[in-house]
Amino acid sequence: MNLQKKPAAAIFDFDDTLVRTGPMIVDIYRRIFDRLEIPFTHDDLAPGIPTREFVRLVGQNHGRVVGVDACAAAERQYRRAYAASAATIAQLLEPTAAELLAELRAAGIRTAIASSGFGVADVARTIGLSP
């Protein structure tokens, strides 16, 4: 790595930056919405919205009212499915992500992985992205 001025730190988003999780996340949501009998497509995705609110909004967009209990259940289902996907996520790792993080750390540059997702810190440790 040849940098004119070494940065103090580098921060990376996890989902769809370091790891191509988009299709997996769509699949998790598809299963949630299938259970709720609400149509769901990739076009319904709205990154950054908390799961409970997202489920309520997608339901509303499809003319359905999704109650508080159903939204909470959907959030639990999402968290369980995401956490259980560490092996799948490891296969979705961007080819140079681990190498880049290792190089930055070896050069004394602190790294951080940021995400609004649930369980990302545990998954990042499991697949070797966190020191």
C-alpha positions as CSV (number, residue, x, y, z in Angstrom):
1,M,0.0,0.0,0.0
2,N,1.5,3.3,-1.0
3,L,-0.2,6.3,0.6
4,Q,1.1,9.9,0.5
5,K,-0.4,10.6,3.9
6,K,-1.5,7.8,6.1
7,P,-5.1,8.1,7.3
8,A,-5.8,7.6,11.0
9,A,-8.7,5.2,10.3
10,A,-10.8,3.6,7.6
11,I,-14.5,2.8,8.1
12,F,-16.4,0.4,5.9
13,D,-20.0,-0.5,5.7
14,F,-20.6,-4.2,6.0
15,D,-23.7,-5.1,3.9
16,D,-23.0,-4.8,0.1
17,T,-19.6,-3.1,0.7
18,L,-17.4,-5.7,2.3
19,V,-19.9,-8.5,1.8
20,R,-22.5,-8.9,-1.0
21,T,-25.4,-9.7,1.3
22,G,-28.1,-8.0,-0.7
23,P,-29.6,-11.2,-2.3
24,M,-29.4,-13.0,1.1
25,I,-31.3,-10.1,2.8
26,V,-33.9,-10.1,0.1
27,D,-34.4,-13.8,0.6
28,I,-34.8,-13.3,4.4
29,Y,-37.4,-10.6,3.9
30,R,-39.1,-12.7,1.2
31,R,-39.6,-15.5,3.7
32,I,-40.9,-13.0,6.3
33,F,-43.4,-11.5,3.9
34,D,-44.5,-14.9,2.6
35,R,-45.4,-15.8,6.2
36,L,-47.4,-12.5,6.4
37,E,-48.9,-13.2,3.0
38,I,-47.7,-9.8,1.7
39,P,-46.0,-9.6,-1.8
40,F,-42.4,-8.6,-1.6
41,T,-39.8,-7.8,-4.3
42,H,-36.3,-6.3,-4.4
43,D,-38.0,-3.0,-5.2
44,D,-39.5,-2.9,-1.8
45,L,-36.1,-2.7,-0.1
46,A,-35.4,0.5,1.9
47,P,-31.9,0.2,3.5
48,G,-31.4,1.8,6.9
49,I,-35.0,1.5,8.1
50,P,-35.4,-0.6,11.2
51,T,-37.0,-4.0,10.5
52,R,-40.2,-3.3,12.5
53,E,-40.8,-0.1,10.7
54,F,-39.8,-1.6,7.3
55,V,-42.3,-4.5,7.7
56,R,-45.1,-2.1,8.7
57,L,-44.3,0.2,5.7
58,V,-44.2,-2.6,3.2
59,G,-47.5,-3.9,4.5
60,Q,-49.0,-0.4,4.2
61,N,-47.7,-0.1,0.7
62,H,-49.5,-3.3,-0.2
63,G,-52.7,-2.2,1.5
64,R,-52.2,-4.3,4.7
65,V,-52.0,-3.3,8.3
66,V,-49.2,-5.2,10.1
67,G,-49.7,-5.0,13.8
68,V,-47.1,-4.3,16.5
69,D,-46.8,-8.0,17.5
70,A,-46.4,-9.1,13.9
71,C,-43.7,-6.5,13.3
72,A,-41.8,-7.6,16.5
73,A,-42.1,-11.3,15.4
74,A,-40.7,-10.3,11.9
75,E,-37.8,-8.6,13.5
76,R,-37.0,-11.6,15.6
77,Q,-37.2,-13.8,12.5
78,Y,-34.9,-11.5,10.6
79,R,-32.3,-11.4,13.5
80,R,-32.3,-15.2,13.8
81,A,-32.0,-15.7,10.0
82,Y,-29.2,-13.2,9.6
83,A,-27.3,-14.6,12.6
84,A,-27.7,-18.1,11.2
85,S,-26.3,-17.1,7.9
86,A,-22.6,-16.6,8.9
87,A,-21.5,-19.5,6.7
88,T,-23.4,-18.1,3.7
89,I,-22.1,-14.6,4.4
90,A,-18.5,-15.9,4.4
91,Q,-19.1,-17.1,0.8
92,L,-20.4,-13.7,-0.2
93,L,-17.3,-11.8,1.0
94,E,-16.0,-9.4,-1.6
95,P,-12.8,-11.1,-2.9
96,T,-10.4,-8.4,-1.7
97,A,-12.1,-7.3,1.5
98,A,-10.2,-9.4,4.0
99,E,-6.9,-8.7,2.2
100,L,-7.6,-4.9,2.2
101,L,-8.5,-4.9,5.9
102,A,-5.4,-6.9,6.8
103,E,-3.2,-4.5,4.7
104,L,-4.7,-1.5,6.4
105,R,-4.2,-3.0,9.9
106,A,-0.6,-4.0,9.0
107,A,0.1,-0.4,8.0
108,G,-1.1,0.7,11.4
109,I,-4.4,2.1,10.2
110,R,-7.3,1.4,12.5
111,T,-10.3,-0.1,10.8
112,A,-14.0,-0.2,11.7
113,I,-17.0,-1.9,10.2
114,A,-20.2,0.0,10.5
115,S,-23.7,-1.2,9.9
116,S,-27.3,-0.6,11.0
117,G,-27.8,-4.4,10.7
118,F,-28.4,-6.8,13.6
119,G,-25.6,-9.1,14.6
120,V,-23.1,-7.8,12.1
121,A,-20.3,-7.6,14.7
122,D,-20.7,-11.2,15.6
123,V,-20.9,-12.3,12.0
124,A,-17.8,-10.2,11.1
125,R,-15.8,-11.9,13.9
126,T,-17.1,-15.3,12.8
127,I,-15.9,-14.8,9.2
128,G,-12.6,-13.2,10.2
129,L,-13.2,-9.6,9.2
130,S,-12.8,-8.3,12.8
131,P,-9.5,-8.7,14.6
